[in-house]
Every structure is written in structure tokens, then in C-alpha cells.
Amino acid sequence: MSPKHRNWERVVSILLLLPSILALGIFVYAFIAWTGYISLAKWDSAAPDFTFVGLRNFEHLFIGDGTDAIRFRYDLRNMVGFTAFFLLSCIIIGFGLAVLLDQRVRGEAVFRSIFLFPMAVSFIVTGVAWRWMLTPGEANDPVGVNIIFTQLGLKNLQSTWFTDPTIAYLSPDSGVGAILNSIGLGFLTTKDFGYPLAITSLVIAAMWQLSGYTMALYLAGLRSVPDELREAARMDGASEVQVYRHIILPLLQPVTLSVVIILGHISLKIFDLVVSMTGPGPGFATDVPAYNMWKTTFDATLFSQGAAIGLVLLVLVAILIIPYLRYSIRAEAQV
Amino acid sequence: MTTATPRAPARHFHPLRIALYAVLVLAALFYLTPIYVLLITGFKSSTEAQNIFNMWVPPDVISFRAFQTAWFGAADTVGLQQGFWNSVQLVVPATLISSMIGSVNGYILAKWKFRGADLLFPLILFGMFIPYQSILIPLVQTYRIFEQFTGIKLFSTILGLIVVHCIYGIPITTLIFRNYYASIPTEMIEASRIDGANIFTIYRYILFPLSVPAFVVVLIWQFTSIWNDFLFGISLANDPRVYPITLSLNNIAGSFHVPWNIQMAAALLTAVPPLLVYIFLGRYFMRGLMAGSLKG
């Protein structure tokens, strides 16, 4: 239609889009720039103070052994641990359930709705419910799921859940640790690169909420694989496992990419669940950048420091999202 | 992405199929467990709920007391009631307005492509992925400054919350409508242009009447995300009189003196509206989720 536009309609079309462009220009792009400006200032009390201090707020986060730096290192460690286990569990469970549901199952719609409904509720509701279920109690007076483990005779599965201060890390005395030490990577054998066991509670709750969504994405992907393709492979003597391994899995790669991007950006930004379920946890074991930013800014009124954390978080999300946006737009243009 | 169409179920039962159903049933139990716990705990009396070692056991006597307290509040507990109505007042206009904005944007971007539109679209989409922590401080400041200049109070008001949800809802609503309108044949529009239709009449008489499915998807999507929002609420609502429901729930659950049965009842009440939408309009809910993965 484009070459035939009358000129006034061309102007009108742009005018109609203009309010949204302006709104996003201000509320997204100008605000990000403004946050950048604040992150370079000295605003560290309720009253705004725009005295320029350079990169000092970032130095506080990344350099040295001040409380801010230690906490932020833990935040990044927790974010990585949470993201890794959350993505892995959602992909394995989501893909597994999708394959099972793809086997001409009776009552498929019912199963699908049950797996997917957690997606509809707020993270706050999820957090409240799971905090109650994962309340540990005492070893001999267990509460929550620990009661179930005891009754099933699985007492060693009992855990102190989100109250567990333990950080699992590679010991420098272990074989791998010694090798890392000898090649100058000894820093990897510190608690800064460990996994806080308390994070597992957050992983379980988030996985409960979003693995069904992952299942739905994979199921839609499986259903878009033409039956003829499966049939052809079977005719050639491929076993059911081989059909999945060689035909279906490669075709599902774009779905996995979508899952990683969508769940990945949710996981980097995780905030509500932490607020309602664990807070910062013992020794900041469940603290994450999004939570730290909020506390630092609005509770401690360290606005510039909070702005710096917000920007670091934005960069992390952008590293994940921008290549994906480019890829999707390009893929769309080819259609 | 295509919507899932189930294939005909197999007829005979093989031991492997029994195992398959066993796994599916176990998985279903896992997903339903939190709902079970919310229900049985919510229906317990305070005395029964105090025995936390019995937390998995259903109540001996069903009591509605916890729901009553969770809703109306008690001497030392603020009930959900106010938060519920605040959320309704916030969600209804925000959902309608942001869907309308998305529809117009989607129409222009799908059918009136101008030079630079391809560059503009990803810039619009980026807005739905950003962590809001990177814009919160300027947002609060802007609301304060806006009030100084215009006298219109946006900070800590329902109006202010409606405005943020409309603005940050632009990317997702525009995306869903754009993808939907792109699937409507351009020939149809060409034909009506020969009959003298213009940019407004094409939208009004051709595309808008065809938009019902897209509106349902967007309305549901926006309703659930705005109802479930917490970050904007906690950052912009500074007064219990404007707290959205998720904040009320968090306050009930976050204070140590509130008994478990009331916390669970409150969590359940907060979850009811989106769950009802999910139960009755699940099919459309799914389509919104799929649109969230960018491909329409």
C-alpha cells in the first residue's frame, strides 16, 4: 500500500504513533540516561545531590572489600546460581513434560492446564505459599516438606532450605581446586564463586511457576513438527528415540533459544519472589541485584548507589536481549 | 508459533503407557500442592492452624474465619479489601487504555509502514525487557516534579499507577496487535481504498471490527500482569489507601504476628481473579504467552 499513501495520511500515521514514541523515548531512554547521570553523582541521602563524583559508585560495587562490594559480589554470584539452576530445571522438566504430553495422552488438556496455571498467579502469592511449605522447623520437629520427607523415610532429604547459610564451593584443597590454583585461577576456589544452598528454595518456587510455561512453548514446537517428517524417519528404520534425537531436537533449537531468553531475563530481574519469600537471606545468601537496588535506593536512600546497581542490571539484561531482538527482527524480515 | 492441537489418544494400554500416566499424575500433584496447602490452611481455625506439625492434614472443622479476617482485617491486621478495590480501579482503566494504544500502534506499524519503522520497532520492544530498576529513580522524580508544575498528583495515587502501566505496556500490546494485523491481507485494505476509505475509516470499519481476538488476548495479558505487579506498586504507592492488592498481601504475609491460616487465605484471595481468567479464558491466555516469545 505504501507508494499510494496520500501525503496527509502519511503525516497522520506518524502523528498517531508519536505519543507512544515520545512516552517511551522519555520513560525508557531518557530515564535510563538520567539514571546514568545519577549514578555518577553523590546523591546519598533523601535530598537530591547531583555533585559529580565520577565512577565512585561503581568502584564501591566492584573494587575492594567494602560492605557494598562484598554484598554486590554475592548478588552476582547468587544471580548466576539462581539463573543456572532455574533455567536448567525449567528446560528439563518443561521439555520432558512436553514430550510426554505429545504421546497421544488421554486428558491432555487437563494436564496442560494444571501444569500451566501457576503462570497466572503473582510471584508474591508463589512466595507466600512456598515460604510456608519450605519452612524448615527443627531436625526432630520438622515443618513443611521436611515433614513429608520424614514420613516417607527420606530423612536425609531434609534441609534447612532458605535459612541455610552454607555456600557450596570448590575447595582449594581438592584436585580441581589445586589445578586452578596452579594456573592462577585460584579465585575460582573462593566463596565468591560458590553456590548458596538457600538459593535452591527460590529455584524450586520459580520453577514451579514457570516450568509449565516452558512445557507449553516446547509442546507448541513439537506440534509444529510435521507428522510426515516423523513418519519418514520411522520408515527409514529410526527408533522413537532416534526420531527425537535426530529429527525433533534440532528443530526445537529456536524454542530453546526463546526459553533461554524469556526465562533468562525474568531470572536476572527476579525481585518479587525474593521480597515475599526470603529477603536477603543469611549472610546475603539470597540477595540479588534487583533486590539490593531497591533496598539501597528506597530504604537506605543511597540513590546514586542504587542507580549504579540498576544500570549494571540493565547492561546484563541488554547483553541477553539485544542480540535476540536483532535475531528475531532479521528472521522476521526474511519471511 | 502454532497453537497446540492434541492428536487422537492411543487406544491400547502398554506398561510403558501406565508409567507415562504415572509420571504425568505425579507432576500434576506437584503443581497442585501449593493450592492444596493454601486451601487446607485457609479453611483452618486459628487453633487448628497453630499446630504447624499438622500443616499437611486437612482441617477437622471447616472455618471461614481466616478468609473473613484476611478480607476485612482485624485489630492488628489491615485486610485485603482496600487493596482489592484499589487494584480493580487501577487494572480496569489501565488494561483498557493500554489495549487501545496498542491497537492503534499495531495498525500503523503493520499497515502504514513508513521509512524508519523497522528501526523503530525494536526500540519500542526493548522497553518490555528492561529491568525497571534502571528507570525507577527518574520515574519517582518525574512524578514529584510534575506535581510541582501542574498540581496533578501522580506519586502515590492510582492515577500515577495507571499511567506507568499504560506506558510500560506499550511494547507488549503494540507487538501483539502488530503481529495480528500483519496477518490480515493487505488486498482487503487496497480494495477499500479504491472505494475511498482513508486511514481512519479503514481502522474504524475494517480492522477494528476484526480485532476482537487480538483484544481478548491483550486484555487478558494486561489484566494479569497489572494485577500481579509488585515493583511499581511498592515504588510508587506510599500510602495504604492506594496499595494494590499484591502489596496488601505482602504486608499481611510479611508481619510475623499474622497467623498462617490468614496468610494463606489472603494469598488465595489475591490469586483468585487471575485464576478465574485463566480457568475461563485459558485458550486466549495461552496465545498471549506465545506472543510473549515474540513470534505471533
Interface residues (C-beta under 8 A of the other chain):
Chain A: M1 S2 K4 H5 R6 E9 R10 V12 S13 I14 L16 L17 P19 S20 I21 A23 L24 F27 V28 Y29 A30 F31 I32 W34 T35 I38 P48 I93 L97 L100 L101 D102 Q103 R104 V105 R106 E108 A109 F111 R112 S113 I114 F115 L116 F117 P118 M119 A120 V121 S122 F123 I124 V125 T126 G127 V128 A129 W130 R131 W132 M133 T135 G137 D141 P142 V143 G144 I147 I148 W208 G212 Y213 A216 L217 L219 A220 G221 R223 S224 S258 I262 H265 L268 K269 F271 D272 V275 S276 P289 A290 M293 W294 T297 F298 F303 G306 A307 I309 G310 L311 L313 L314 V317 I321 I322 Y324 L325 R326 S328 I329 E332 A333
Chain B: M1 T2 T3 A4 T5 P6 R7 A8 P9 A10 R17 L20 Y21 V23 L24 A27 A28 F30 Y31 L32 T33 P34 V37 L38 T41 I52 F53 M55 W56 I101 V104 N105 I108 L109 K111 W112 K113 F114 D118 L120 F121 P122 L123 I124 L125 F126 G127 F129 I130 P131 Y132 Q133 S134 I135 L136 I137 P138 L139 Q141 T142 V164 I167 Y168 I170 P171 T174 T186 I189 E190 R193 N198 I199 F200 T224 W227 N228 D229 F230 L231 I234 S235 T246 L249 N250 A253 G254 W260 Q263 M264 A266 A267 L268 T270 A271 P274 L275 V277 Y278 I279 G282 F285 M286 L289 M290 G292 S293 L294 K295
